Amino acid sequence: MIAQIEEFLNPKTADLPQDGNIKIKDPVTNETEEVRKRTYHEAGFRDASRNSGSPLALSICLNAIYARFQNEEKELVEKQQLAKEPYISEQKTKETEIKTLVISKESKEQQINKVESDIRAVKDHIEELKFEINDLSRNPEKYHISASKGASSKFWIGLIILLPLSLYLFTFYISTSYSAFFKLLDANSATVVMNILDAKAFEKAWQDGSLEGLFVTFIPFVFLGLGYLIHMFGEVKSKWNYFKIGILFITSLLFDAILAYQIEEKIYELNKTAEDDKFGIFVAFGKIQFWGIIFAGFVVYLIWGVVFDFIMKEHREKDKIKHEQLRRKKDIQIHQDRIADIEIQKAKLLEELSEIKKSSLEAQGRVTALQQIIDAVIIPTKEYVLYASEYMQGWITFINQKLHISQYEKSTLESECIACYHENLKRVGASEDSQNAVYTTTL
């Protein structure tokens, strides 16, 4: 049987039919498909006659047929080149893609290195700021900060003076505003002062009504607010700010004058006789109580403003260290937020780099696979099915026409042969749906 297979792979001229032998035609010639099909059909008929249609012999012969088909396709150089052109084109495209990915990979790595360098630089700067925060209180002059390390005695003395002055102004303006606007003065009062200053002014104002109570409660804050504004405008030296300060002083003086005028008018009306003139501004200017009320309020208010301004300047001087520490803490927070943003950027770059590496590996794997296909033999399996079926038809023709056995035995033999045929197609990966297969075995 082996001799018969070898004879099939290398047929002798004497064994071939006169009208068309099955010699493998030179690839240079243009063998038609019909001639090639006929040679396979005749070869099937002949091999079946030599082996009495044996299914075992058919299996071996089909393997030989496939080997012969491979050899034929290998020798068809132009056909192989044409079949491999799509793979060669794809390989070139993939190689170009790999070069692009390598450039992108190097660029991403450089960006990641720069980002990591930026993170290290920012972290080093944060450590420097933390050291400065701790060192500022010990060595402020090292950072060109002219500030004392603790609160000065002048600051505490000024604060001690400011507190009672504030209490005085609260008491004075609550009492005078109540006396000027709401209180009914008593002509039987022992002294003028008793009509002006009332120890129960706050309580009486709230008893008179919520409007009166709110008025006398918040009016001291008006003067304290004016004093604070004077200090704030004095922070920046300019003609416009000096003009604002002058307006505020005049406003405070006028308000004190209005309070004094209201109170003095009430006192004058209590003690007025028939010969006395009507109360007016010139009459008020001639009353010592009028000027006393003004100076008791305005002068103390000026003293309060000067002391408050002095304390604020001392506190600002003392607070320079805390200010610098706070500024550095804010800088640290800004840098930490920047690190978080850079970390997000780094994570994105790493993800992109990972995708590039993955794509590069896939492309390299595809190039390797394409090279294997290019180096191999492209087997047109769909064509093999065509010729193998012709060979099988020749085999079955012999069984039906020339083999002298019962019909049942013929049917059984045909079924076994057809099963061998399908097994061969499955083993070599051939079907009518698949166009090509790659034969990678070295030939």
C-alpha positions in Angstrom: 0.0 0.0 0.0 2.9 2.4 0.8 4.3 1.7 -2.6 1.0 2.7 -4.1 0.9 6.0 -2.2 4.5 6.8 -3.4 3.4 6.0 -6.9 0.4 8.4 -6.4 2.7 11.2 -5.2 5.2 10.5 -8.0 3.1 8.9 -10.8 4.7 7.3 -13.8 3.8 8.3 -17.3 2.9 4.8 -18.3 0.2 4.6 -15.7 -1.6 7.8 -16.8 -4.6 7.9 -19.1 -3.9 8.8 -22.7 -6.4 11.8 -22.8 -5.0 13.6 -19.7 -2.5 12.3 -17.2 -2.3 13.3 -13.6 1.3 14.5 -13.7 1.8 17.6 -11.5 2.0 20.3 -14.0 4.8 22.8 -14.1 3.8 26.0 -12.2 4.9 28.1 -15.1 2.2 26.5 -17.4 -1.4 27.6 -17.2 -3.3 24.4 -16.1 -7.0 24.9 -16.3 -9.2 24.1 -13.3 -11.2 21.5 -15.3 -8.0 19.6 -16.2 -6.8 19.6 -12.6 -10.2 18.5 -11.3 -10.3 15.7 -13.8 -6.8 14.5 -12.8 -7.9 14.3 -9.1 -11.1 12.4 -10.1 -9.1 9.9 -12.2 -6.6 9.5 -9.4 -9.4 8.7 -7.0 -10.9 6.1 -9.4 -7.5 4.5 -9.9 -6.4 4.4 -6.2 -9.8 2.9 -5.3 -9.3 0.1 -7.9 -5.9 -0.7 -6.5 -7.2 -0.8 -2.9 -10.7 -2.3 -3.5 -12.3 0.9 -2.1 -10.8 0.2 1.4 -11.7 3.1 3.9 -8.3 2.6 5.6 -6.5 3.0 2.3 -8.7 6.1 1.5 -7.6 7.7 4.8 -4.0 7.3 3.9 -4.6 8.4 0.3 -6.4 11.5 1.4 -3.4 12.5 3.6 -1.2 11.9 0.5 -3.6 14.1 -1.5 -3.3 16.9 0.9 0.5 16.6 1.0 0.5 16.7 -2.8 -1.8 19.7 -2.8 0.6 21.5 -0.4 3.6 20.8 -2.7 1.6 22.1 -5.7 0.7 25.3 -3.9 4.2 25.8 -2.7 5.5 25.7 -6.2 3.0 28.3 -7.4 5.2 31.3 -6.3 3.1 34.0 -7.9 0.0 32.7 -6.4 1.6 32.5 -2.9 2.9 36.0 -3.3 -0.5 37.3 -4.2 -2.1 35.5 -1.3 0.5 36.9 1.1 0.2 40.5 -0.1 -2.5 41.4 2.5 -0.3 40.0 5.3 2.8 41.8 4.0 0.9 45.1 3.8 -0.6 44.6 7.3 2.9 43.8 8.7 4.3 47.0 7.3 1.4 48.9 8.8 2.0 47.2 12.2 5.8 48.0 12.0 5.0 51.6 11.4 2.5 51.5 14.3 5.2 50.0 16.5 7.6 52.8 15.7 4.9 55.4 16.5 4.2 53.6 19.7 7.9 53.6 20.7 8.1 57.3 20.2 4.9 57.8 22.2 6.2 55.5 24.9 9.5 57.5 25.2 7.5 60.8 25.3 5.2 59.5 28.0 8.1 58.2 30.1 9.8 61.6 29.8 6.5 63.3 30.9 6.2 60.9 33.9 9.8 61.6 34.9 9.2 65.3 34.8 6.0 64.9 36.8 7.8 62.8 39.4 10.6 65.5 39.5 8.0 68.2 40.1 6.4 66.2 42.9 9.8 65.7 44.6 10.5 69.4 44.3 7.2 70.5 45.7 7.5 68.0 48.6 11.0 69.3 49.4 9.6 72.9 49.4 6.8 71.8 51.8 9.4 70.4 54.1 11.3 73.7 54.0 8.1 75.6 54.8 7.4 73.3 57.8 10.9 73.9 59.1 10.5 77.7 58.7 7.2 77.6 60.6 8.9 76.0 63.6 12.0 78.3 63.3 10.2 81.6 62.8 9.3 82.0 66.5 12.9 81.3 67.5 14.7 83.3 64.9 12.5 85.9 63.2 15.4 88.1 62.2 16.8 85.2 60.1 13.7 85.7 57.9 14.0 89.5 57.9 11.0 89.9 60.2 11.4 92.8 62.7 9.1 91.5 65.4 9.3 90.8 69.1 9.0 87.2 70.2 6.3 88.0 72.7 3.7 90.6 73.6 5.4 93.9 74.8 4.5 95.7 78.0 3.2 98.6 76.0 0.6 96.4 74.4 -0.7 95.1 77.8 -0.7 98.6 79.4 -2.6 100.0 76.4 -5.1 97.0 76.6 -5.6 97.6 80.3 -6.4 101.3 79.6 -8.6 100.6 76.7 -11.0 98.3 78.5 -12.2 100.8 81.2 -12.3 103.5 78.5 -14.6 101.3 76.5 -16.9 100.7 79.5 -16.9 104.5 80.2 -18.0 105.2 76.6 -20.7 102.6 76.8 -22.0 104.1 80.0 -21.7 107.7 78.9 -23.4 107.3 75.5 -26.2 105.0 76.8 -27.0 107.6 79.5 -26.6 110.8 77.5 -28.5 109.4 74.5 -31.4 108.3 76.8 -31.4 111.7 78.5 -31.2 113.6 75.2 -33.9 111.8 73.3 -36.2 110.0 75.7 -35.8 111.1 79.4 -38.1 113.7 81.0 -35.9 115.8 83.1 -36.9 116.6 86.7 -36.6 120.2 87.9 -36.4 119.0 91.5 -33.2 117.0 90.8 -30.4 117.9 93.1 -27.8 118.5 90.4 -27.6 118.9 86.7 -25.4 115.8 86.5 -28.3 113.7 87.9 -30.4 114.8 85.0 -27.7 114.0 82.5 -26.3 110.7 83.8 -28.8 108.1 84.9 -27.5 104.8 86.4 -30.7 103.1 85.3 -30.8 104.6 81.7 -30.4 101.2 80.1 -33.1 99.6 82.2 -35.5 102.5 81.8 -35.0 102.6 78.0 -36.1 99.0 77.6 -39.0 99.7 80.0 -40.1 102.5 77.7 -40.1 100.3 74.7 -38.0 98.1 72.4 -37.2 100.9 70.0 -35.8 103.0 72.9 -34.0 100.0 74.3 -32.4 99.1 70.9 -31.4 102.7 70.3 -29.5 103.3 73.5 -28.0 99.7 73.3 -26.4 100.1 69.9 -25.5 103.8 69.9 -22.2 103.2 71.6 -21.2 100.9 68.8 -21.6 103.8 66.4 -18.8 105.7 68.1 -16.6 102.6 68.5 -17.2 101.9 64.8 -16.1 105.4 63.9 -13.0 104.9 65.9 -12.3 101.6 64.1 -12.7 103.3 60.8 -10.3 106.0 61.7 -7.7 103.4 62.6 -8.3 101.5 59.3 -8.0 104.7 57.2 -4.8 105.5 59.0 -3.3 102.2 57.9 -2.7 103.6 54.4 -1.1 107.1 54.3 -2.9 109.1 51.6 -4.5 112.5 51.3 -7.9 110.9 50.5 -7.7 108.8 53.7 -6.7 111.8 55.8 -9.8 113.6 54.4 -11.9 110.6 55.4 -10.5 110.7 58.9 -11.2 114.4 59.2 -14.8 113.8 58.1 -15.2 111.1 60.8 -13.8 113.3 63.5 -16.2 116.1 62.5 -19.1 113.6 62.4 -18.3 112.4 66.0 -18.0 116.0 67.2 -21.3 117.0 65.7 -23.0 114.0 67.2 -21.7 114.8 70.6 -22.7 118.4 70.1 -26.2 117.3 69.2 -26.5 115.2 72.4 -25.1 118.1 74.4 -27.5 120.6 72.8 -30.6 118.3 73.4 -29.7 117.8 77.0 -28.8 121.5 77.6 -32.1 122.6 76.0 -34.1 120.4 78.3 -32.2 121.7 81.4 -32.6 125.3 80.2 -36.4 124.9 79.7 -36.7 123.6 83.2 -35.0 126.6 84.8 -36.2 129.2 82.3 -37.8 132.5 83.7 -39.9 135.1 81.9 -36.9 137.4 81.4 -34.7 134.6 79.8 -34.2 134.5 76.1 -35.4 131.7 73.9 -32.8 128.8 73.9 -30.6 128.7 70.8 -27.2 127.8 69.5 -25.6 130.9 70.9 -27.2 130.4 74.3 -25.9 126.8 74.3 -22.3 128.0 73.5 -22.5 130.1 76.6 -23.3 127.2 78.8 -20.5 125.4 80.6 -22.6 122.2 80.8 -22.8 122.2 77.0 -19.0 122.1 76.6 -18.7 119.7 79.5 -21.0 117.1 77.9 -19.0 117.4 74.6 -15.6 117.1 76.2 -16.8 114.3 78.5 -17.7 112.3 75.4 -15.6 113.5 72.5 -12.3 113.9 74.3 -12.6 110.5 75.9 -13.6 109.2 72.6 -10.4 110.7 71.1 -8.3 109.1 73.8 -10.0 105.8 73.2 -9.2 106.0 69.5 -5.5 106.9 70.1 -5.1 104.0 72.5 -7.0 101.6 70.2 -4.8 102.6 67.3 -1.6 102.1 69.4 -2.8 98.7 70.6 -3.6 97.6 67.0 -0.1 98.7 65.8 1.5 96.8 68.7 -0.6 93.7 68.0 0.3 93.9 64.3 4.0 94.1 65.2 3.7 91.2 67.6 1.6 89.3 65.1 4.0 89.4 62.3 5.4 86.0 63.2 2.0 84.5 63.3 1.1 86.1 60.1 4.2 84.7 58.4 3.5 81.3 59.9 -0.1 81.4 58.7 1.1 82.5 55.2 3.4 79.5 55.1 0.7 77.2 56.2 -1.5 78.5 53.4 1.4 77.9 51.0 1.7 74.4 52.2 -2.0 73.7 51.6 -1.6 75.2 48.1 1.4 73.0 47.4 -0.4 69.9 48.7 -3.4 70.6 46.4 -0.9 71.0 43.6 0.7 67.6 44.5 -2.8 66.0 44.4 -3.4 67.5 40.9 0.0 66.3 39.7 -0.6 62.8 41.2 -3.8 62.7 39.1 -1.9 63.8 36.1 0.8 61.1 36.8 -1.9 58.4 37.2 -3.4 59.4 33.8 0.1 59.3 32.2 0.8 55.9 33.7 -2.5 54.6 32.4 -1.7 56.0 29.0 1.8 54.4 29.1 0.3 51.1 30.1 -2.1 51.3 27.1 0.8 52.1 24.8 2.9 49.2 26.1 -0.1 46.9 25.7 -0.7 48.1 22.2 3.0 47.7 21.4 3.1 44.2 22.7 -0.1 43.3 20.7 1.4 44.9 17.6 4.7 43.0 18.0 2.8 39.8 18.5 0.8 40.4 15.4 4.0 41.2 13.4 5.5 37.9 14.6 2.4 36.0 13.6 2.3 37.8 10.2 5.9 36.9 9.6 5.1 33.2 10.4 2.3 33.4 7.8 4.6 35.1 5.3 7.3 32.4 5.8 4.7 29.6 5.6 2.7 28.2 2.7 -0.8 29.6 2.2 -3.1 26.6 1.5 -6.3 27.6 -0.3 -8.5 25.1 1.7 -11.6 26.0 -0.2 -9.8 24.8 -3.4 -8.6 21.7 -1.6 -12.2 20.8 -0.7 -13.0 21.2 -4.4 -10.2 18.8 -5.6 -10.5 16.4 -2.6 -14.2 16.1 -3.4 -13.3 15.2 -7.0 -10.9 12.6 -5.7 -13.6 11.3 -3.5 -16.1 11.1 -6.4 -13.6 9.0 -8.3 -13.3 6.7 -5.4 -17.0 6.3 -4.9 -17.5 5.8 -8.7 -15.2 2.8 -8.6 -17.1 1.3 -5.7 -20.4 1.7 -7.5 -19.3 0.7 -10.9 -16.4 -1.8 -10.6 -16.6 -3.4 -7.2 -18.5 -6.7 -7.3 -20.2 -6.9 -3.9 -23.8 -6.7 -2.7 -25.6 -3.4 -2.6 -25.7 -3.5 1.2 -22.0 -3.9 1.4 -21.5 -1.1 -1.1 -23.7 1.3 1.0 -21.8 0.3 4.1 -18.4 0.8 2.4 -19.6 4.2 0.9 -20.6 5.4 4.4 -17.3 4.4 5.9 -15.4 6.1 3.0 -17.5 9.3 3.3 -16.8 9.3 7.1 -13.0 9.0 6.3 -13.4 11.9 3.8 -15.0 14.2 6.4 -12.5 13.3 9.1 -9.7 14.2 6.7 -11.3 17.6 6.0 -11.7 18.3 9.7 -8.1 17.2 10.4 -6.6 19.6 7.8 -9.0 22.4 8.7 -10.6 22.5 5.3 -14.2 23.5 4.6 -16.2 25.3 2.0 -16.6 28.3 4.4 -12.8 28.9 5.0 -10.8 30.5 2.2 -7.2 29.8 3.3 -5.1 27.9 5.8 -1.5 28.5 6.8 0.9 25.5 6.6 3.7 26.4 9.0 5.6 23.2 8.8 9.1 23.6 7.3 9.0 22.2 3.8 
